[in-house]
Amino acid sequence: MTGKIPAYKISKLANVSPSTISRILNNKKNVNPETAKEVKKIIYQLGLEKLRDETKIIILNLNDISNVFYQEIIEGVRSAVIANNCKLLIDQTEITDENVEEYVDFLKKHKIYGIIILKQLSREILKEIAKNIRIVQCNEFNPKVNLPYVTIDDYSAAKTATEKLISLNKQKIGLINGPRSFRYARERERGFRDALKENGINANEDWILSLPVIKYDIALPIVDQIFSTEYYPEAFFCISDTFGAAVVTIAKKHKLKMPEDLSIIGFDDTIFSQIISPPITTVSQPKFKIGYSAVELLEKYDLKKEHIILGTKLIMRKTT
């Protein structure tokens, strides 16, 4: 079958104007989502979907697909892609100043509909991509560029978690952070420090760690070294459940009772926080919804560049 989708015929079946059909086929804004869904259903039922010159391909670009944190985000993206009759490609290309032009050429050559970025890129790289294709920043974002993003309030989440530890009469509190090159790491540390300051607690810089990657095996010896000294924290806020699990393991090695001797709060509510014993109190972020919302932002892409900040929840378990 060749030719164009007959907008007039579809408009009759969907009981909408041909101009509305045109806006839907060209992914324009100001279209009721339910109307768009009904029109796409009719196109599919008529066997006309192959005539759409976009079989829309969405790329999800991320650093490390093995990172357990990304799994639910990927599932959210995948579900939204299916709901919108698109195709998904997962890409681990490291986009740099040196290869961004080549990368954009690839996107254009393969008629990529849009790209979701699960990492923070420079202002220059983002602007170069955005000149040529729809782009949404997911979880990480660069505040210096007015592009759409979906994320959480890392600062408030970290501050709330730290305040919870303080409410348990913990004064000696440590932080295990990831690389500060990431916005989330800087924001969570800022929330941690502000919670201590506002409660009259001096931060012990020896207990504020910034590890190069979020890996359980890397955290183990560093945490072990802290608990091998005479003076160690009575609580830890960990910016990842992976780090929280490492603290639990080392605490048990040193025969510390949790939460009596040591309280721990992690972040992300991944499977690590649930299966380790004792299970870890953690900040739960809506990972599936983050991924799903990123695709929705691509679908209603416009010059206003919508920003979505989703809420988090502190899940109480056995380490507090």
FENBELCOR-V437122 format. One record per residue. SS is DSSP state (@ for helix, = for strand, . for the rest). OMEGA is omega as a letter, one per 40 degrees, with the letter a starting at -180 (NA if undefined). Layout:
ss=<SS,SS>
omega=<OMEGA,OMEGA>
This chain:
ss=<.,.,.,.,.,.,@,@,@,@,@,@,@,@,.,.,.,@,@,@,@,@,@,@,@,.,.,.,.,.,.,.,@,@,@,@,@,@,@,@,@,@,@,@,@,.,.,.,@,@,@,.,.,.,.,.,=,=,=,=,=,.,.,.,.,.,.,.,.,@,@,@,@,@,@,@,@,@,@,@,@,@,@,.,.,.,=,=,=,=,=,.,.,.,.,.,.,.,.,@,@,@,@,@,@,@,@,@,@,.,.,.,.,=,=,=,=,.,.,.,.,.,@,@,@,@,@,@,@,@,.,.,.,=,=,=,=,=,.,.,.,.,.,.,.,.,.,.,=,=,=,=,.,@,@,@,@,@,@,@,@,@,@,@,@,@,@,.,.,.,.,.,=,=,=,=,=,.,.,.,.,.,@,@,@,@,@,@,@,@,@,@,@,@,@,@,@,@,.,.,.,.,.,.,@,@,@,=,=,=,.,.,.,.,.,@,@,@,@,@,@,@,@,@,@,@,@,.,.,.,.,.,.,.,=,=,=,=,.,.,@,@,@,@,@,@,@,@,@,@,@,@,@,.,.,.,.,.,.,.,.,.,=,=,=,=,=,=,.,.,@,@,@,@,@,.,.,.,.,.,=,=,=,=,=,.,@,@,@,@,@,@,@,@,@,@,@,@,@,.,.,.,.,.,.,.,=,=,=,=,.,=,=,=,=,.,.,.,.,.>
omega=<a,i,a,i,a,a,a,a,a,a,i,a,a,i,i,a,i,i,i,i,a,i,i,a,a,i,i,i,i,i,i,a,i,i,i,i,i,i,i,i,i,i,a,a,i,a,a,a,a,i,i,a,i,a,a,i,i,i,i,a,a,a,a,a,a,i,a,i,a,a,a,i,i,i,i,i,a,a,i,i,i,a,a,i,i,i,a,i,i,a,i,i,i,a,a,i,a,a,a,i,i,a,i,i,i,a,a,a,a,i,i,a,a,a,i,a,i,i,i,i,a,i,a,a,a,a,i,i,a,i,a,a,i,i,i,i,a,i,i,i,i,a,a,a,a,i,a,i,i,a,i,i,a,a,a,a,a,i,i,i,i,i,i,i,i,i,i,a,i,a,a,a,i,i,i,a,i,a,a,i,i,i,a,a,i,a,i,i,i,i,i,a,a,i,i,a,a,i,i,a,i,i,i,a,i,a,i,a,i,a,a,i,i,a,i,a,i,a,a,a,a,i,i,i,i,a,i,i,a,a,a,a,i,i,i,i,a,a,i,i,i,i,i,i,i,i,i,a,a,i,i,i,a,i,i,i,i,e,a,a,a,i,a,i,i,a,i,a,i,a,i,a,a,a,a,a,e,i,a,i,a,i,a,i,a,a,i,a,i,i,a,a,i,i,i,i,i,a,i,a,i,a,a,i,a,i,a,i,a,a,i,a,i,a,a,i,a,a,i,NA>
